[in-house]
Amino acid sequence: DVVMTQSPLSLSVTLGQPASISCKSSQSLVYRDGNIYLNWFHQRPGQSPRRLIYMIFNRDSGVPDRFSGSGSGTDFTLKISRVEAEDVGVYYCMQGTHWPFTSGPGTKVDIK
Amino acid sequence: EVQLLDSGGDLVQPGGSLRLTCAASGFTFRNYAMSWVRQGPGKGLEWVSVISGRDFVTHYADSVKGRFTISRDDSQNTLFLQMDSLRAEDTAVYYCVKEVSAVKSGTGDNWGQGTLVTVSS
């Protein structure tokens, strides 16, 4: 199975400051159609996960442009340009290329 | 608006069975693959099973293969997960997840609210 690792596992950020989460996969995530199915999800306490980013850098509808995804190969990054109070929760990277699909352990973000 | 309403979770003894149901609305259900994803206490996201649209191809995680069965009723816009021989390690919140096409899963663009399955004596 593809192992997804994230760092840091916990992040305490001052409001208005940037935040960055790293995600690494144990193997290439290129699918047979040439796309890389690397997604980022955000889960607030007591809520379902919500997809923020798909295929590395595409923002979902309604996702603020302070969120951006980047990366290639086996290294990926989620950045928040200016953290807001509503951004607290756990962020997961997840690969949808190789079955079984796997996610990282999550990065918990809170406000300092 | 896409809506996915998960139900069927309960407290069950080891070795027991449960059937989860997901009622879908707001999109043409038959045109999309669907998945069940679970999240154990304090854990990440585990894609348990997927079923494609149109040709109903299924995949299972090794941890549930032979014990869980995914199915769908396109006439009722409903997704199911039959869970047999349940184990303590199956304890989790189970989410119904819509995929972005009939054939490609692992995309997860819409999620249900989740239903809690607890396996304990």
Boltz contact constraints between the chains, C-beta under 6 A:
constraints:
  - contact:
      token1: [A, 37]
      token2: [B, 106]
      max_distance: 6.0
  - contact:
      token1: [A, 48]
      token2: [B, 111]
      max_distance: 6.0
  - contact:
      token1: [A, 48]
      token2: [B, 113]
      max_distance: 6.0
  - contact:
      token1: [A, 48]
      token2: [B, 114]
      max_distance: 6.0
  - contact:
      token1: [A, 49]
      token2: [B, 111]
      max_distance: 6.0
  - contact:
      token1: [A, 51]
      token2: [B, 108]
      max_distance: 6.0
  - contact:
      token1: [A, 51]
      token2: [B, 109]
      max_distance: 6.0
  - contact:
      token1: [A, 92]
      token2: [B, 45]
      max_distance: 6.0
  - contact:
      token1: [A, 96]
      token2: [B, 106]
      max_distance: 6.0
  - contact:
      token1: [A, 96]
      token2: [B, 107]
      max_distance: 6.0
  - contact:
      token1: [A, 99]
      token2: [B, 59]
      max_distance: 6.0
  - contact:
      token1: [A, 100]
      token2: [B, 47]
      max_distance: 6.0
  - contact:
      token1: [A, 100]
      token2: [B, 61]
      max_distance: 6.0
  - contact:
      token1: [A, 101]
      token2: [B, 47]
      max_distance: 6.0
  - contact:
      token1: [A, 101]
      token2: [B, 106]
      max_distance: 6.0
  - contact:
      token1: [A, 103]
      token2: [B, 44]
      max_distance: 6.0
  - contact:
      token1: [A, 103]
      token2: [B, 45]
      max_distance: 6.0
  - contact:
      token1: [A, 105]
      token2: [B, 44]
      max_distance: 6.0
  - contact:
      token1: [A, 106]
      token2: [B, 44]
      max_distance: 6.0
